[in-house]
């Protein structure tokens, strides 16, 4: 009898049930898309934010010392400390080596160019680093994507140079010009535009700077662009105060601090830290986007709940005679409630199933449109969406069901309830 009552309810009120199902489907579809994007957006946004450039910097460990005795600062002069270029491939061997998107070493040296003292910065442009069987090609163009060159990038094994646009304008250099440094002629392969200090400098292959500085195989700093997990309270804890299990968790999470520690371990006599303005902005952007997704999801669920509430209230009012008859025949509050709750759960499951399918397609299309790659909604999200659909449907119909089971059977049968 119970199954037959539920079946007849669906058969005789198909339009009302369809309206409720559509409302639930809308909420489930938006929730699926937003939750799917929010859970899959982290890596994609982090890849997009790599266009901001390096977010970690490695320097000689002596540069991080800041010792004062009385009023005398005993911090060592920065010009005398170097890092070993031969240690750079070890960066790919750290625990989060695959999260290293790009790196660019730098070695500045003062040179005389056209009768003017300028800074020449040596770096990589398209250098292949080898660690075991792993080969990794990197350099300034991938670490600093906003660098623009009019002409050609120098090759790492050449003596060609890039001249910053401001310096090139004052010295009348063009691509193809020749400049003499320390008695050696160099060809200007391109004019560099960065919007930063490099516009007034010369940028050359690292080996050129090492030769001019007389420090073969050495460098001053390494800029690293890594895929990071935004900081949280756990990330900011001192790893030396953590228990072994907590330290393993901290070390095995791609926090800026944990990757910085691994970089320090990979490069002897170094100190690594995050470039806070870049790394923190990445976390802020990601947090705000995820917050926006949550607000859209809540708004969709609220809208869906209000639509369900309105539709169920109307349906229950139309069924007041049916309710009155069942109560007159002896049906109690619990059996009546179970009939209506079962109907709501069935509608929620139908709407949730359809909404999940639509939401998965929506997430896929949004991912393609925004990030140029598809976002796959994981199957584990399905029970979550069904639970949300049931919750919204039950929440929207609870008041209507409660009023329906309390109808006075006499008034209901006379059509006065």
Secondary structure, 3 states (H helix, E strand, C coil): CHHHHHHHHHHHCHHHHHHHHHHHHHHHHHHHHHHHHHHHHHHHHHHHHHHHCCCEEEEEHHHHCCCEECCEECCCCHHHCCEEHHHHHHHHHCCCHHHEEEEEEEEEEEEEECCEEEEEEEECCCEEEEECCEEEEECHHHHCCCCEEEECCCCCCCCCEEEEHHHHHHHCCCCCCEEEECCEEEEEEEEEECCCHHHHCEEEEHHHHHHHHCCCCEECEEEEEECCECCCCCCCCCHHHCCHHHHHHHHCCCEHHHHHHHHHHHCCCEEEEECHHHHHHHHHHHHHHHHHHHHHHHHHHHHHHHHHHHHHHHHHHHCHHHHHHHHHCCCCHHHHHHHHHHHHHHHHHHHHHHHHHHHHHHHHHHHHHHHCCCCCCCCCHHHHHHHHHHHHHHHHHHHHHHHHHCCCHHHHHCCCC
